[in-house]
Amino acid sequence: MRQEPEPFVSGPPPALNWRDRRNTRMQGELGSPPSPRPPAAPTAPRLATCGPRETLDHFDQDRSDPTPAHVARLRQIARCIRDSQRTARPIRALRIIGHASAEGSDAYNQALGQRRADSVMARLRRELETLQPGLAARLRIVAESRGEHELTGRGREFDRRVVIDLPRVHVRPPLPRPPYPRPPRVPRPRPPERGCAPQRERIRLHLKILFDPGIPISTMVQSMRQVYHPAGFRVEVASTERLSRPSLVDLDLHCPGSIDTCPCDGGATSAEQNQLFANRNNVTGHDIVVYFVRSTTPALNGCASHPAGRPGVVVTSVASQWTLGHEVGHVLGLNHVANNDRLMTGLGTNNITNPPPDLIPTEIQTMTNSPLTVPC
Amino acid sequence: MSVDANHVKRLLESDEPNYGAVVRLGPEVVPVLARLIAGPDPRVAAAAASAAGLVRHPQATQALEQAARSASAMVRLAAAGAARNMQGPAVNRVLHTLLADADQGVRKFAIKAAVARPHDSALVARVRSLQGSDSSPANRTLAARAVRFAESRRGGGGGSRIA
């Protein structure tokens, strides 16, 4: 059985007299283990604590897997998140930001930061699941990378880090239980989580990465926002997950019964597409899932066809920076046009001549009418 | 009728290349595809290799051989995928090469193409050897399914599809 580390507890430590304090300090200097704490009072259970921002630094060079020290701290953070659910200020959402030191290229470090964030997210999810099954699925966790763009100035070891933002929300304390049976609760539509001004509609993406594309995913998302935000659509990355599905990294689009391939403008999907689109962790009703693969056969930059009720796209490693927005445009109901100034060009988004490409009013109306864009 | 190479290139440069339009240009498009496969852009070369498989013309075999020799794994992978749509001893020879490719994705599609030729015992034997030797567990599983499928086809049975 794995031994739990000593819990990170709130509140002041138990008072020590002057002799205890001196003994503790001397033992610490000599490197011997500190004297055991007096047993905790058996009264109210103490809650694990964590700050609004936790930093895990000293990642090994060019590595993304958490060190044992990181894992121990993540275990404490998981306990803190779990315990916070019982308080008036629970943690409901986390932002995990991976960073890299300045060695290596910008693009490489961007990807390295993302790998670190993804590794920490995966480990934290595992710890949360161990503590309380189902808790991780209820949290909104976003993993992103800042690459080498936010150096600490304290040295490379400190630059190689992952920062976890743990904002707390205020919730109303529960009302005292009435002395009579409660009437049945009438279900109400869930209001939007928050506004998204100046945009009018929201599009939520879940990124499932089987293979990192040549252009960083963060660049693709940013490029999509360059086009979608002015058109009134806020693009949110609801979650990022690395999928280990080696058999689907190179995706077969061969459709049984078809003479060549499954059409990418909707309709049928291949057996491997169906397998891929079954991966839907964290995905809810109006969300769109983006699967990053290495290639498809036949060769495509991306493909917008998806199984019924599972809206999503495939983006390959040779995609352009605009392919993500282009494919999501298809999912929202847009068709190709023969104009390289526009996002939906059928002549290849690699050939876009006047970036950022445009969405015209009729296309914006079509997107607004899509059930996958949600008013703010 | 000559085929405009720039037109073919434009069709293949789309994010979702218009393969149907390329196929409709007929066998005259094959030399253009061969030139694009040899060109500097591996993305277009891969799309051209995929298109060569869909043209289903004997001349396309040469384009396939060329794609199978490409330095780009993306192009070789497209060649392996294209081979599934083509027939003939020359295609089988290309598949022998692709089954030994260093890239596991190329081998995956070569296995899928080889299974469509259950009567080529040498190819089936090669796939059988990959059951135990391929470095990719996914490919080993695929090879085992492919061999079972090929044997059922040779024995006249239906077998489950290799998708």
Interface residues (C-beta under 8 A of the other chain):
Chain A: P246 S247 V249 D250 D252 H254 P256 D260 T261 C264 D265 S270 A271 E272 R294 S295 T297 P298 A299 L300 N301 G302 C303 A304 S317 V318 A319 S320 T323 H326 E327 H336 G346 L347 G348 T349 N350 N351
Chain B: R10 E13 S14 D15 E16 P17 N18 Y19 G20 V23 P42 R43 A46 A47 A49 S50 A51 G53 L54 M74 L77 A78 A80 G81 A82 R84 N85 Q104 G105 K108 F109 K112 S136 P137 A138 T141 L142 R161 A163
